[in-house]
Amino acid sequence: MSANRSGFRLWPRHPFWQAVALAFVAYLIFDWGIPALRYVGIPSAPVPNSVLAEFMFIALIGILIYVSENDARWDEFKQPIQATLVDEDKRWVRNGFLLLVPLVVGLFTFQATRPKVQAPIQLRSIHPAPPASITFRGKTMQVAGLENPLRKEGNLADHVKEGRRVYYQNCLPCHGDRIDGQGHFGHGFSPTPLALDDPGNIAQLTESFVFWRIAKGGPGLPKEGTPWNSAMPVWEDFLTENEIWAVIIFLYDQSGFQPRRWEEATEGAPQGGE
């Protein structure tokens, strides 16, 4: 190991203090060094605490492998630990740890659980008001007063079948096979996908509203739909107009609800949804 001109050794010789120094250096690299790379033109970002803990765990495993490489080094590494736990003249050190460790654990627990002063969140409307008109693939559609054109054609069984195909190919991973918002991808979103079997959701909405929400997805939510915007894609980029109307028919058929009619929606509850 190298030493400076005054004879002071820059790196500890004892395996225990080498392990301590390596752990400290690893922490500095993970917590400060990696984010600092952006100052030299290398893309980087702060390391999340969960990732930092994982990196440090891996680093500590490597350090333990290093100090236990042979019996002599391992015995030398354990010497300060054993002396602290057993030697009579180290009683004051043991007593210090008995006081310090609970205090540190208590401090971290307090910091993690104490109430935090935060600004109140914005008011959010679960069913924000729809626009009077929308543009669907370049075509202007009047949402107000719009009824599902496929219902006028009849053959609802065929439309339900087509809507089922569209739903199971596109919507099932999030909204689930029971349309209850419990799809296998749904747990990863906040807010979770809409439970379409809930009587407080599509049962309260007109089909034109549901068409607007499906077609425009999360990005189409107005301001009152924030701050927790829906993660639903803009489905007009993937589905045709008839496919969206068909899946709406399927949703009402599957849920057992009837859509609200415009003549019933002129007063009372809002016209909105996820």
HELIX and SHEET records of a PDB file:
HELIX    1   1 PRO A   15  LEU A   28  1                                  14    
HELIX    2   2 ILE A   29  GLY A   33  3                                   5    
HELIX    3   3 ILE A   34  ALA A   36  1                                   3    
HELIX    4   4 LEU A   37  VAL A   40  5                                   4    
HELIX    5   5 ASN A   49  VAL A   67  1                                  19    
HELIX    6   6 ASP A   71  VAL A   86  1                                  16    
HELIX    7   7 GLU A   88  LYS A   90  5                                   3    
HELIX    8   8 ARG A   91  THR A  113  1                                  23    
HELIX    9   9 PRO A  149  GLU A  153  1                                   5    
HELIX   10  10 LEU A  156  ASN A  170  1                                  15    
HELIX   11  11 LEU A  172  HIS A  175  1                                   4    
HELIX   12  12 GLY A  186  GLY A  188  5                                   3    
HELIX   13  13 ILE A  202  GLN A  204  5                                   3    
HELIX   14  14 GLU A  207  LYS A  216  1                                  10    
HELIX   15  15 GLY A  218  GLY A  220  5                                   3    
HELIX   16  16 LYS A  223  GLY A  225  5                                   3    
HELIX   17  17 TRP A  235  ASP A  237  5                                   3    
HELIX   18  18 GLU A  241  SER A  255  1                                  15    
HELIX   19  19 TRP A  262  GLU A  264  5                                   3    
SHEET    1   A 2 SER A 133  PHE A 136  0                                        
SHEET    2   A 2 LYS A 139  GLN A 142 -1                                        
END                                                                             
